[in-house]
Amino acid sequence: MTEIAIDYGTLSLAQQVLQRQQGHAQKIADYLPANADIGDSTGLLLSMFDPLSRIAVDLGSQAAQTLGQIERTTAASVGDTAADLADSDGKVGDAFSKLIARLGGPGGTADAPYPDLNGPTLGAAGGGADDGYGAVESYFVTKAYATGESLGGGINSARDLVASLGDGGLVGTVGEVADASSYLVPGQAPENFVQDLRWSAGLLLGSIDWVAEKFIGFSILDRCVYKPLAGDWQGIYRCAEAWSHAGDSLTAIARNHAGRVASTPATWEGLSGNSLRAAMATISEGCLGLSAAFATASSYTKTISTVCKLACSGIGLALNTIATALLDLASDAAVPVIGWAKGAFDAYDKINKVIGAVRLIYTIIETVSSAIQDFAEAKTAIFDKLGIIEDLAQGAARSVAS
């Protein structure tokens, strides 16, 4: 025979934890479109990234909304379980009370009170984002590792989460481990290296760019700087940070579900309690998978930002070479009529230097373009995890219906 032990306060607290996770999931769904998508994508390169980014953000937001539906369905199921158990408990108590009354036993009443479902109020979460979370750090690599480690040291499975919570002395308690919404802070950005390049290039070539148009037929500034690098490149890093923060928030939600597995008080034993713990472990695993996909999106976006920073350094060196060559060409052409003829005849090597530097800049820009195209991998990862979350949602809905 299966032993059943129920404390209705335990069920009430578990339901409130799940309702809170629903709120966190909805905040993630709202956070991504507002923070993980670039704003100004007018440049050639950013116009390539913009549609990939929008698709990834839409998929991520949809996955978070679906997670919210799972939380709502599961919380409602816990509430229904409490109501059904209370009803059964009350009916049995009522029957025995009436039997005792008929037998003339002491204290017997015709109608015993049904269990009270107005349980205690869930307290504040046990933890959350540290002070200063999300602040810009000096180095890209340091930031990438710092955000990944902020929630507890490389935990990557629901089993590890449950074990860590048990080791932390949380067994036997019902509460929220971490405030997942505390990680949803706006992404910050470091120095605007692309804007610095555009400004420096204007100073360097602004007065001699006409020489390039005269000898090679196009503007260096327009072709190599202004058109490909237009737009808000600081937004790229902010997007990367937003993906990372959303992933940390999902990891916190996973911890909160794992907490329902780790906390195994004797006040909820039986099939319903065991079923809830199994469901919590499954949802926790799904949250960790989606968090990993968000981390992938953050990593690829940070790579774009880093490659662009390196590209700006390379383009800056190439522009210096171009400026020197154009100044020499302008000097050769300073003598009227004869000077232009000399410039056209004697400046072959200098023109080749300019063209070679332009080709180098094109190659550098193509490297940035390749990094942007690699972001499609992040979109695929999020899409795969969305399918898993949707399967969980359908399973939760079928469980409630049955």
N, C-alpha and C positions, 0 to 999 in steps of 0.2 A: 504494500500500500504506500502511495506517495504521501510524504508528510507535508503539510501546508502550515506555514506560519506567516501571518500578515500583520503588519502595522500600517494603518492607513496613512499615517504621517509620512512614512517612508515612500509610499506611492505618490503622495502629493508632492514631496520634494523632488522625486525623480521626474515627475511630469513638468514641474517648473523649470528644471534644468534643461529639458528638451525644448520647452517653449522659448527659453533664452537662446538656445542654439539656433532656433528658427530666426530670431531677430538678428543674430550675428550673420547668418547666411544671407539674409536679405540686404544687410549693410554691405557685404562683399559684392553682391550683385549690383548695387548702386555705386559702389566705390570704383569699380573697374572702368566703366564708361567715363567717369568724371576725371580719373587720374592716370589710367594706363593707355590712353589714346592720345596721339600727338595732335596739337592744334594747328599750327601753321605748317602745311606740307607743300608749299608752293614750289620748292626747288625740284630739280630733276631727280635727285636721289631720294629725297623724302617722299616724293610722289610715288616712287616704287614701294616704299615701306608702308605708306598709309593704308592701302587696301588690305595688305597682309595683317597689319596691326588691328584694323577694324574687325576683321573676321575673328581673330584670336580673342579680342575683347568681347565680342558678341557671344562666342562659344563659352568663354569663362564666366560671363555674367549669367548665361543660360544655365550652366552647370551649378552655379551658386543658388539660383532660383529653384532649381530642381532639388538641391540639397535642403532648401528651406521647406519644400513640400514634404520631403521625407520626415523632417523634424516635426512638422505640424501633424502629419498622419500618425507618427509614432507617439507623440504626446497625447493625441486624442485616444489612441489605443490604450495607453496607460490609464487615462481617465475613465474609459469605458470598463477596463478591467477592475478598477477600484469600485465603480458603481455596481458592476455585476457581483463582485465578491461581497460587497456590503449588503446587497439585496438578498443574496443567498444566506449570508450570515444572519441577517435580520430575520428572515423567514424561519430558519432553523431555531433561532433563539425564541422567536414568537411561539413556535409550536411547543417547545419544551416548557416555556412559561405557562402556556395554557394547560399543559399536562400536569404541571406542578400544582396549578390552581385547582384543577379538578380533583387531584389527590389530596388537596388540603394541606399541602406542604407550606412551610414557613416562607414568607416573602414572595410567594407566587403571585404573579399578576397576569391579567389576561393579555396585555400587550407590552412586550419588552421593547425598549428603545432600540432603533436601528443604529449601526455605527455612524459616527460623525465623520463626514468627508472633508470638513473644513480644517485642513491640516495646517502645519506651521508655514511661515513665510520663508522662502529661500533667502539666505544671506548673500553678502557680496562675494565675488569670486576670490579664490585664494591667492591669485597672482595676476600678472598681465605684463604688458610691455614695460621695460625699464625706463627710468628717466633719461631723456635724451635719445630715445629710440628713433631712428630714422634721420638723425643728423648727418650731414655730409662729412665723410672722412677724406683724408688726403689722398689715398691711393685706391684705385679701382679694385685691385685684388683683395686688399684688406676689407673693403666694404662687402665684397661678394662673400667672403668667408664669415664676416661678422653677422650678417643678416641670416645666413644659413644656420649658424650655431646659437642664435639668440634664445631659442626656446628649450634647449636642454640637451645639447651634445649629440647630434647625429642620430637621433631616434628615427628609425625608418620602418617600423612595423607596429601593428596594433599590439602584438605580443610584447614587444619591448616597452611600449607605453604602459601597458598594464603592470609589467614587472617593476618599472620605475616608480609608478605611483604606489605600488605596494611597499617598495623599499622606503618610500618617503613617509610612510606611516599613515597613508590615507585610507587604508582598509578599514571598513566598518563605518565610514562616514558617507553621508549623502550631501553633496554640495558641488559647486562649480569650481573646477580646478583653476581655470584661467579665463580672464576677460578677453575673449577673442577680438572684440571690436576695438580694444585699446591699441592694436597693431595697425589699424587703418588710418595712418597719418599721411598727409600729402607727401609725395616724393620730392626730395630736394635735389638740387643740381650743383655741380662744381663750377669752375670757371667756364666761360663761354668761348672755347678755343676757336670755333668756326667764325664767330663774330670778330674775334681778334684777328684772324687771318684775313677776313674780308676788309677790315679796316686797314691793316698793314699793307695789304696788296694795293689798296686804293692810293695810299701814300707813296708806295714804291713805284707804281706803274702809271698812276693817274696822269702825269705830265708827259709820258713818253709812249703810252699805249697806241697813239696814232702812228708811231713808227712801225709797229707790228702790223697794223692794218695796211700800211703802205707797202710793206715788203712781203708779208705772207697772207694778206687778204682777210684777216679777221682780228677781232679784239681779244687779246689774251685775258683781260679781266672778265669779259662776258663769257667766253668759251670755257675758261678753266677755273673760274672762281664764282662769279655771281650767279650764273644759271644752275650749275650742278649743286652748289652749296647754299642755295637760298632756303629760307624757312627757319624754323625754330629747332636748332640742334640741341639746345639744352633740354628740350622736351623729350629727346630720346633717353637721356639718363633718368629724367623724372619718371618716364614710363617703366624703365627697368626697376627702379625703386618701388613703384606701385605694385608691379607683379610680385616682387619679393615680399612686400608687406602683406599682400593678399594671401600669399602662400603661408606666411607665418600665422596669419589669422586662422587659416584652415587647419594648420597643425594644432593650434590651441583648441579648436573645435574637436579635433581627433582626440586630444588629451581629455577633454570633458566627457566624451563618450567612453573612452577607456576607463575613466574614473567610475563609470557605472558598472564596469566589469570588476574593477579592483575592489570597490566597496561592496562587500558581500555580507551585510548585517544579517543576523538571525531573524530580523523582523520582516524579511521577504524571502521565504523559501517555498519551493514548490515549482510546478511546471511554468507558471506565469513568470516568476522571477528568473528562472533559468532561460526561458525564451527571450526575455528582455536583455539579459546579459549577452546572449548569442547575437542578438540584433545589434547591440551597441558595439560589439567587436567588429562586426561586418561593416557598419557605418564608419567606424573609426578607420578601418583599412581603406575604405573608399575616399575618405577625407585626406588621408596621407598620400594616396595616389594622385589626387587632384592637386594637392599642395606641391608634389614633385613636378607635375606638369607646369604649374605656375612658376616654379623655380627654373625650369627649362626656358620658359619664355623670358624670364628676367636675365638669365645667363646669355641667351642669344642677343637680347637687346643691349646688354652691357658690352657684348663683343662688338656690336655695331658702333657703339659710342667710342670704345677703345680704339678700334680700327680707324675710325674717323679722326681721332686725336692724333694717331701716328701719321695718318694721311696728311693732316694739316702741316705736320712738321716736314714731311717730304715735299709737299707742294710749296711750302715756304722756301726751302732750299732751291727748288727748281725755279721759282720766281726770281730769286736773287741772280741766278745764272742768266735768266731771260733779261732782267733789267740791265745787267752789265753789257750784254750783247746789244740790246736796243740803244743804250747810251752810246756805244761805239758806232753803231749804224747812224745814229742821229748826228754824231760828230763828223763822220765821213760825209754826210749829206749836207753839212752846213754851208759848203761852198756852192753858190747858185749854179745851176745848169751842170757844170763840170762835176760838182760834188755829187749830184744825183747819179750821174753816169758812173762815177767812181764807186758810189755805194752799190750800184747794181752789178758792177763788174768785179770789184775787189772784196765784197763782203760775203762771198759765198760761204766761207767757213762760219762766219758769225750767224748767218741765217740758218745754217744747218744746226748750230748750237741751239738756237731758239726752237727750231722744229723738234730737235731731239728732246729738249726739256718739256715741250708741250706733249710729246708722245709719252714721256715718263709720267706726266700729270694724268694723262688719260689712263695709263696702266694703274696708277694709284686709285683713281676714281672707280675703275672696274673692280678693284679689290674691295672697296666699300660696297659696291653693288653686289658682289658675291656674298658678303656678310649679310646683307639685307635679304637676299634670296634664301639663305640658310635659315632665316626665321620661320620659313614654312614648316620646318621640323617641329617648332614649338606649337604651331597651329595644329599639326597632326597629333601631337601628344595630348593637347587639351581635348581634341575631338574624341580621341580614344577613351579618355577618362570620363568625358561627358556620357558616353555610351554606358559605362559601368554605373555611373550615378543614376542614369535613367532606368537601368535595369533594377537597381535597388528601390527606386521610387515605385515602379510597377509591382515589385514584390511586396513592398509595404502596403500598397493599396489593396492587393489581392488578399493579404493576410487579414486586413481589417474587414474586408467584404465577407470573408469566410467565417 
